Amino acid sequence: MRILVLGGDGYLGWPTALHLSRRGHDVGVVDNQVRRHYDLEMGVDSLVPIARLQRRVQCWEEVAGRTLGLYIGDLTDPAFVSSTLADARPEAIVHFAEQRSAPYSMIDRAHAVYTQVNNVVGTLNLLYAIADQDPSIHLVKLGSMGEYGTPNIDIEEGFIEIHHRGRTDTLPYPKSPGSFYHLSKVHDSHNIHFACKIWGLRSTDLNQGVVYGQQTEETALHPDLATRFDYDGVFGTVLNRFVIQAVVGHPLTVYGKGNQTRGMLDIRDTLACIELALLNPPAEGEYRVFNQFTESFSVNQMADMVAKVVPGEHRIDHLTDPRVELEDHYYRAAHTKLLDLGLVPHLLDDDLITSLAQVVERYRDRVIDAAIRPTVEWRRTQSTVSAPARAS
């Protein structure tokens, strides 16, 4: 099918575009290049060097013999969104094109406002363009398990049956996000659900857990096809950060008690989940939610696994948690819908951690030690709020 991958220059967007292209789909990549500007702002870079987007696209044609369409522009520009859809005529859209860091959204007022405007307005422009041009387009939107928070009941997949005062209804599962970034994802979910209801659009909301890993079959074909490997306190995800810390001899930084539990999945399973959603589209007017993760671990469990597998002696530092979150909580979330569609997950094991450590060893001279520790404080007090290191 014809597919647009929005945010196709990013950590997940790029390998998704390659995977779908290799599977025979006609893929277009849409990006505004802003993820690269965040690196300049933060004074850090991906551990693994990343080629220019134009070179990435050229390399894919050389290696795989497949052409990727390329559209450079911003979803907050409605004219760009409309013209891109008119040119590409997609049958499906995979939407990664949002500022995706909770710490980045909590730096200060400007970063919170930017995150909400960029994410919510961009998605609204997209919904209007789909409704105006082709309501049959299947929108696959990357949400977040962080939308739910950590309620003291089981987390369902998007909807929950409520019994109240003798009456029953099925309603959207209550949301309790923990950052302005996660709030933007909640707003997106509500807007997409509403657009499906009133305009007959069709959408799959993939509430994704924390992703780990760096290589896929496609990105391993050539160095210029590599995807990002972030380790800093703003954009680095927990397991990837722990592996880098262990390899370079930095203490593994656990926030608070470390009992916080999160749904996790391998980057290769992200690609599989997206393709399964595309190949099994919802009905006209249907808004559906899949919880996209394969296993749940506490932060302590992940730190212990890394310390056990990566050679050497490793210290685990329990830092004062810069976030406002429950450090001891109940966590049980449903995630059966993608399994029912045929997902065969890659579960976390020693071999995966070892392969990540090997990537880190190859590029360890690129690690900026000062970028590893957390620099963004959720609590608004003059004595504790700090900003990430900035490039001069």
Beta strands, then each sheet from edge to edge (+ up, - down):
strand 1: 2-6
strand 2: 26-31
strand 3: 69-72
strand 4: 92-95
strand 5: 138-144
strand 6: 159-164
strand 7: 167-172
strand 8: 202-208
strand 9: 210-212
strand 10: 252-255
strand 11: 261-266
strand 12: 287-292
strand 13: 295-298
strand 14: 316-319
sheet 1: 3+ 2+ 1+ 4+ 5+ 8+ 12+
sheet 2: 6+ 7-
sheet 3: 9+ 11+ 13-
sheet 4: 10+ 14+
end
